[in-house]
């Protein structure tokens, strides 16, 4: 999975996964690619989910892993442009409160 990244003026790291799925097939690569970026971030972390149409439990695990990499004062990571299918899974797994979530609608 290709991930674009940029740093905002306030130090927030913005990660933009380019694929439409974050699942068992690519969650480990997502973790490996984003972990050093998150560890080096000066501010919070935002994941722009505008391209994501589907995640599974491995994808949710990758988001939770990213959250744990941040020092407590910069948690939680922010998920933006979250689609209804992704939000539904986060809610069904009872992890939606672990993140700041902004939906597409």
C-alpha positions as CSV (number, residue, x, y, z in Angstrom):
1,X,0.0,0.0,0.0
2,X,1.3,3.4,-0.9
3,X,1.0,6.1,1.7
4,X,1.4,9.8,1.1
5,X,2.5,11.8,4.0
6,X,2.9,15.5,4.8
7,X,3.5,17.6,7.9
8,X,1.2,20.5,8.6
9,X,2.4,23.9,9.9
10,X,1.4,22.9,13.5
11,X,3.5,19.7,13.3
12,X,0.6,17.3,12.6
13,X,1.5,14.4,10.5
14,X,-1.1,13.6,7.8
15,X,-1.1,10.1,6.4
16,X,-3.1,9.4,3.2
17,X,-3.4,5.7,2.4
18,X,-3.7,5.4,-1.4
19,X,-5.5,2.0,-1.6
20,X,-9.2,1.5,-1.1
21,X,-8.7,-1.3,1.5
22,X,-6.7,-1.7,4.7
23,X,-6.9,-5.4,5.5
24,X,-4.9,-8.5,6.4
25,X,-3.1,-8.3,3.0
26,X,-1.6,-4.9,3.6
27,X,-2.0,-3.9,7.3
28,X,1.5,-5.1,8.2
29,X,3.0,-3.0,5.4
30,X,0.9,0.0,6.6
31,X,2.4,-0.5,10.1
32,X,5.9,-0.8,8.8
33,X,5.7,2.2,6.6
34,X,4.0,4.5,9.1
35,X,5.6,3.6,12.4
36,X,8.9,5.5,11.8
37,X,6.9,8.5,10.5
38,X,4.6,8.5,13.6
39,X,7.5,8.0,15.9
40,X,9.2,11.1,14.4
41,X,6.1,13.3,14.3
42,X,6.3,16.5,16.4
43,X,2.6,16.8,16.7
44,X,-0.5,14.7,16.4
45,X,-1.3,12.3,13.6
46,X,-4.2,12.4,11.2
47,X,-5.1,9.6,8.8
48,X,-7.1,10.8,5.8
49,X,-9.4,7.9,5.1
50,X,-11.0,9.4,2.0
51,X,-9.6,6.6,-0.2
52,X,-10.5,3.8,2.1
53,X,-13.7,1.9,1.4
54,X,-13.1,-1.2,3.5
55,X,-11.0,-2.2,6.5
56,X,-11.0,-5.4,8.4
57,X,-9.8,-6.2,12.0
58,X,-6.2,-6.1,10.8
59,X,-6.7,-2.6,9.5
60,X,-8.3,-1.6,12.8
61,X,-5.3,-3.1,14.6
62,X,-3.0,-1.0,12.4
63,X,-4.9,2.2,13.5
64,X,-4.7,1.1,17.2
65,X,-1.0,0.4,16.8
66,X,-0.5,3.9,15.4
67,X,-2.4,5.4,18.3
68,X,-0.2,3.6,20.8
69,X,3.0,4.9,19.1
70,X,2.0,8.5,20.1
71,X,2.9,9.9,23.5
72,X,-0.3,10.1,25.6
73,X,-0.5,13.9,25.3
74,X,-0.8,13.7,21.5
75,X,-3.4,10.9,21.4
76,X,-5.8,10.0,20.0
77,X,-5.0,9.9,16.3
78,X,-7.6,11.6,14.1
79,X,-9.4,9.7,11.3
80,X,-10.8,12.0,8.7
81,X,-13.2,11.5,5.8
82,X,-14.3,8.1,7.3
83,X,-16.8,6.3,5.1
84,X,-19.9,4.6,6.5
85,X,-18.5,1.0,6.1
86,X,-15.3,1.9,7.9
87,X,-17.2,3.7,10.7
88,X,-19.6,0.8,11.1
89,X,-16.7,-1.6,11.7
90,X,-15.1,0.7,14.2
91,X,-18.4,0.9,16.1
92,X,-19.1,-2.8,15.9
93,X,-15.6,-3.5,17.3
94,X,-16.2,-0.9,20.0
95,X,-13.0,1.0,19.2
96,X,-14.5,4.2,17.7
97,X,-14.0,6.0,21.0
98,X,-10.2,5.4,20.7
99,X,-10.0,7.9,17.9
100,X,-11.2,11.4,16.9
101,X,-13.4,10.6,13.9
102,X,-14.7,12.9,11.2
103,X,-17.0,11.3,8.7
104,X,-17.4,12.1,5.0
105,X,-21.0,13.1,5.4
